[in-house]
Amino acid sequence: MDAGLLGVELEAHGQIASTVGKNEGKTVGKAGKTTKTGLFIPHYEIWRFAEPQVRQAARRRLLLALAAWPLAGFAMTAPKTPTAGFRRWGSGEFRRFGFLIYEATLWAGGDDPLRPPLALALTYKRKISGRDIADASVQEMRHLGAADEPRLKAWGERLLQIFPDVRPGDRIVGVHLPHTAQFHFNERSIGTIDDPDFARAFFAIWLDARTSAPELRAALLERQKS
């Protein structure tokens, strides 16, 4: 039993022991202890002789503690968000043929938003398949000359395993660490690629000066006033 719940139960037994002592004209110690008369009163005997209102109060306090216990455990184990520890830098929109595809926000871990650690959050505004997201990512990395075809193919297969289908409101966050890239979908981890070359190539899609979306890049790198 959790230490906090155990304390509640022992305190309840202490109250009941006191009541038994008053009813019997004896001085009783804590529950399960020996009285001054040399009589040992077990826990179950104390509970049986307690006044009804004392037993009800003890049960109520124990039930309240049990109800709060799972919530306290959740608060202690609640995972951090993917952007925890980062500072929001800039944000912008990505459009194709006038249609808003997603909103992007760049988060920086230091004073240079082009150097890891950094995070890029994409909040989608349209329904898109995970395959289309993976294929578009490989196409953009190919455009930047990031790797040869065999390596691009391997990266694409890995991205296809990671990226889910998205709907309006869904969010994918990519975290660029010095030697790896981590991905999160709606605050849930969905995959990691431990390849520094891939990590550089993937985030270059938005941050490289040769990006196919220069207006979005400029918006991401323009630091917002706090």
NORPE-V740167 format. One record per backbone hydrogen bond with DSSP energy under -0.5 kcal/mol. CO is the residue of the C=O (numbers start at 1). NH is the residue of the N-H. E is the energy in kcal/mol with one decimal. If there is no record, write none. Layout:
BEGIN
{{CO/NH/E} {CO/NH/E}}
END
This chain:
BEGIN
{{2/6/-2.6} {3/7/-2.0} {4/8/-1.6} {5/9/-2.4} {6/10/-2.6} {7/11/-2.3} {8/12/-2.2} {9/13/-2.3} {10/14/-2.1} {11/15/-1.9} {12/16/-2.0} {13/17/-2.5} {14/18/-1.8} {15/19/-1.7} {16/20/-2.4} {17/21/-2.1} {18/22/-1.8} {19/23/-2.5} {20/24/-2.2} {21/25/-0.8} {21/26/-2.0} {26/28/-0.7} {27/36/-1.3} {30/33/-1.8} {33/41/-1.4} {35/38/-1.9} {39/35/-2.8} {39/41/-0.6} {40/42/-0.6} {41/32/-1.0} {42/46/-2.0} {43/47/-2.4} {44/48/-1.7} {45/49/-1.8} {46/50/-0.8} {51/54/-0.6} {51/55/-2.1} {52/56/-2.6} {53/57/-2.1} {54/58/-2.3} {55/59/-2.5} {56/60/-2.4} {57/61/-2.2} {58/62/-2.1} {59/63/-2.5} {60/64/-2.2} {61/65/-1.9} {62/66/-2.3} {63/67/-2.2} {64/68/-1.8} {65/69/-1.5} {66/70/-0.7} {67/71/-0.5} {68/72/-2.2} {69/73/-2.1} {70/74/-2.2} {71/75/-2.2} {72/76/-1.6} {73/77/-1.4} {74/78/-1.1} {81/84/-1.9} {83/86/-2.2} {87/108/-2.9} {89/224/-3.2} {90/106/-3.1} {92/104/-2.9} {93/95/-0.5} {94/101/-2.9} {94/102/-1.3} {96/99/-2.1} {99/96/-2.2} {99/101/-0.5} {101/125/-2.8} {101/126/-0.7} {102/94/-2.7} {103/123/-3.0} {104/92/-2.3} {105/121/-2.8} {106/89/-3.2} {106/90/-0.8} {107/119/-2.8} {108/87/-3.2} {111/113/-0.6} {112/115/-1.5} {117/109/-2.1} {118/176/-2.9} {119/107/-3.3} {120/174/-2.7} {121/105/-2.2} {121/123/-0.5} {122/124/-0.7} {122/172/-2.3} {123/103/-2.4} {124/169/-3.1} {128/166/-3.2} {129/133/-1.7} {130/134/-2.4} {131/135/-3.0} {132/136/-2.4} {133/137/-1.9} {134/138/-2.1} {135/139/-2.3} {136/140/-2.2} {137/141/-2.1} {138/142/-2.3} {139/143/-2.1} {140/144/-1.4} {141/146/-2.3} {142/145/-1.4} {148/152/-2.4} {149/153/-2.7} {150/154/-1.9} {151/155/-2.5} {152/156/-2.6} {153/157/-2.2} {154/158/-1.8} {155/159/-2.6} {156/160/-2.2} {157/161/-1.2} {158/162/-1.2} {159/163/-3.0} {166/128/-1.7} {167/170/-2.5} {170/124/-2.4} {171/186/-3.1} {172/122/-3.0} {173/184/-2.2} {174/120/-2.8} {174/176/-0.5} {175/177/-0.8} {175/182/-2.5} {176/117/-0.6} {176/118/-1.7} {177/180/-0.9} {180/177/-2.2} {181/193/-2.6} {182/175/-3.0} {183/190/-2.7} {183/191/-1.1} {184/173/-2.5} {184/186/-0.5} {185/188/-1.4} {188/185/-3.4} {191/183/-2.7} {192/194/-0.5} {193/181/-1.7} {193/195/-1.8} {195/199/-2.5} {196/200/-2.2} {197/201/-2.3} {198/202/-3.2} {199/203/-1.9} {200/204/-1.2} {201/205/-0.6} {202/205/-1.2} {203/206/-1.0} {203/207/-2.0} {204/208/-2.0} {208/211/-1.8} {213/217/-2.1} {214/218/-2.4} {215/219/-1.9} {216/220/-2.4} {217/221/-2.1} {218/222/-0.7} {219/91/-0.6} {221/223/-0.9}}
END
